[in-house]
Structure formats: C-alpha cells, structure tokens
Amino acid sequence: MKKQMLRFSRASLIYHTRHGETVAAENLSFTVDEGEFVAIIGPSGCGKTTLLSLAAGLLKPSAGEVETFGSCGYMLQKDELFPWRTIEKNIFLPLEIKRQNTAENRERARALAVKYGLGDFLQSYPSELSGGMRQRAALIRTLATDPDILLLDEPFSALDYQTRLNVCDDVAAIIRSEGKTALLITHDISEAISLADRVLVLTKRPAHVAFTHEMDFGDVKKPLSRREMPQFSGWFEKLWKELNQ
Amino acid sequence: MKHREVKELCSHEHMLYLKKRKQRQIVVWTLRLALLVLFFGAWELITTVLGWVDPFFMSSPSRIAKTIAGLYEEGTLFYHIGVTLLETVIGFVIAVVVGCVVALALWWSETLRKVLEPYIVVLNALPKIALGPIIIIWFGTGSEAIIFMTVLVGVIVATLHMLAAFMETDRNKILLLRSMGANKWQILYKLVIPSSLASFISMLKVAVGMSWIGSIMGEYIVSRAGLGYLIVYGGQVFKLDLVMSATLILCILAAGMYFLVVALEKVLVKNAES
C-alpha cells in the first residue's frame, strides 16, 4: 500500500454568520496517496475552496479530522504575484516567510525557475510577463519550499482558453517531473479528466464525496493527449451526469 | 532588405508621433502661460490702466509686486514665509506620521477599530475651527497652537485614508501568505505596507492641502507672524495689496509643496504599478 499524504476522516465544517450557520462540508472522507494527482469536482458553491483551506490547515474542521503528512504548497486561481517584486523575489517569497531564505534554498528555487523556462525573466516584473508565464512563475513560487503536497485551487480558471490548455500541460508536466502529490479543485470537468489519476465528485452543500473514479488513460499523462483519446468523452458525459444529479 | 525598409518606415513614423506629442505639449504650456498673462493683464487693465475699479478694493498686479518688494526691503518677507512654511511642514509631518501609526493600529486590531469608529467619525465631521479657543488656552498664542491646529486638520484625513488603503489589501494575497504560514507581522510588512504605497502618495497630496488649510486657519485665530497673519492684518486695516500679496505667495508655496510630493511619487512608484 502506498504512503498516504493527505487524509480527510469524516470531516465536517460549519460556517457561522449573523444570519445563521451553514454546513459547508459533512462527513468528508478521502485520501491522497504519495505521488498521486487527485482532482475534485463539484457543483458551484459546494465549498471547494473550503475543502482546500481545510487541507492547508487554514481552517479547522468542526468535526472529524484532516491530517496532512508533509508540507503543503497552495496555488490560487490568479497568480497573485506581488507587482512590486521581481519574478525572482516573488519566487523567494515563501522562503522568506518560512525563514528558509538560505543561499542554498534560493539557488534551488532559481534553478527550478531556469529549468522551467523562467530564466530570462527572473529580473522582470510580473507586469512584463504574459498570463501563462505568470501562472508558471506562481507554480515555481509554490514549489520553492519543496512542499510535499500541492493544493491547486482552479489554477487555470483566470486564463483565456488557449493559454489555459498550454499552461495546464506545462503545470502537469512540471508537477509530474518533480514527483509531487497534488490535489486539484476545479469546476472544469475536462480539466479534471485530463490531469488527474483519480477524480472525486462532490455533492451540493453540505459537500461530501459522491463518486470516485480511477482514470484509465494508462501511461498517458499529458493533458492535451488525453483530450484526444476515445475514452475522454465517455468520462466527460459520465461526470457531467453525476455533477448534475 | 525589405525588413530594414519597414523598420526605417516605422521609426520615421515614430519620430513623427514623438514630434506631434512634443508640439502638443508646447501648445498646452503656451496656453497655460497665456492664461496667466491674460488674468494678470486684465486685472492690471481694469484697475490701474483704465481705472474701472478702484485698486483700493481689488489691488492690482503692479501694487502686489510693489508690496512684495516692500516686504522684502523691510526684511520681513522671508520671515513671514518662513514662519508659515515651518508651521505647515511640521504640522504636515506630524499629521502624516501619527495618521499612519494610528491607521496601522486600527488595521491590526478589529476590536480597536470597532471601538474607535464612532469617535473618529465625529472627529472627522467636527469643524476643527470650533476648537480654536481651546487651542489658544492650552497652547498659548505661539506657533505651537498653529501647529496643533494643522495636525488636527490633517491627522484624521490621513488616518482614514491609510486605514482604507490597508483594509483594501487583496484578500487572496493575504490568503496566499497565510497558506505559506505567514504571521500578522509578515503580512503587514511583506504585503499590506508595500501594496499601500500608491495610496500613501495620494494621502500625502491630500495632506498637503489639509496642512495649508490648518496652518492658515490657525494663523487666523491666533498669530503674530506668518502669511495668514498678513492676510488677517491686511483685511483689518483695509490693505488689500497686502491681502492679495500674501494670498499669491501662498498659492506659489502650496503648488511648490504639491509638486515636491509629485516628484517623490515619481521616485517611489517607479516599479510599483502593476
């Protein structure tokens, strides 16, 4: 059995506001194994981001348990690069925050940026980069502290369609080649199918896991190639129906 | 070869564009100057030259020049300018510093913010001139009273302006830092302060105006020197020349201070815009 990196055990979360309380998640149970790429899809407003906040430890579950076995790196919808910092300084940001800003770590982060095509842009400011390049820089920033688990919150949704497909390919390749465990949250069914080893389907609020599917694309990991395979449309239809139940 | 031709064509067109831009700028500046000359010319014309209006009521550019020259010969011109300028600048600096510190404290503590909110609203709405007698009794009739008035006028605006800027910090960027395990201090100096730079500059511009209002208002209430003093004194003895002269100097000083802030903005905001 593979090593588990993330485990939700009957986790529930209740939000309190002045107008009452909302059960955002109820009895949420699933695991993510080491090196696995898991995608979670759900109807809009089902509390997908809540789920990632739980995984990142930003929220504590009201009941049940959320355990992570390793450090987390969080990637958001927009790149959220700081406009007053150069790309290099942006990539060093998590090192500064975690007080790991050593020459060795900086060198490793810089090498990562060079390896994935950001070498010429290290001294540029975010405004000088295209949306795709910015999102790539955001991924390198997430990888700078060498996290064990990547939490991806719809990281492509702010990009236009063409860029989106390319960046999706890019990011998948980088995550696979760095051997990272990843948990992707998205509302885009085809994105989930093309990226993940396993897809979980959430219900409406209160969210819990309704279906789990192992993707059967064999060794094909490249998202664009997966989109061209015959079983792709089958999965799309199936997940579409499950989402709308 | 063809590529080069296109390039040359482009650069030629670009030159034309730059030239046009420059011409437009020259036109704007010429018109600005013309407006100024027209204003003072018309003023001079209807008072001294044509005599339609008695310069006793309206003064005139030539009389203003004479008055300023007179003040200079008396040796009091720079004394009055210096007094007002010093009061304004000291009041401005104190208001900005205190405003930023208070805004930071209010950003830091939600409880403090909630508790103080109604008091700040009341202080903001209160016409500060109503506090004139209190200020005189507490601070006497020297520059301290005027500086206090300047601070009072500027500090609330500075505080509210900076607090709004701090509170507007991108929530997703805060989430990002928190996901990295950042504490509140780190969020403050890595994100909140640098992202408020543009607002800081716009606050300085507002505060410049406020501190001139404060210092002149202070000098109206209580003073023995300064441009505000000259204006009040000139009004009391019906010397409109003196009133107009001091007002004109005030315009120049206020504009100068504003442009200093604009220059500071150019230095600070070079790479900060997104």
Interface residues (C-beta under 8 A of the other chain):
Chain A: A56 L58 C72 G73 Y74 L76 Q77 K78 E80 F82 P83 W84 L93 P94 E96 I97 K98 Y125 P126 S127 T145 L151
Chain B: D170 N172 K173 L175 L176 L177 R178 S179 M180 G181 A182 Q186 K190 L191 P194 S195 L197 N271 A272 E273 S274
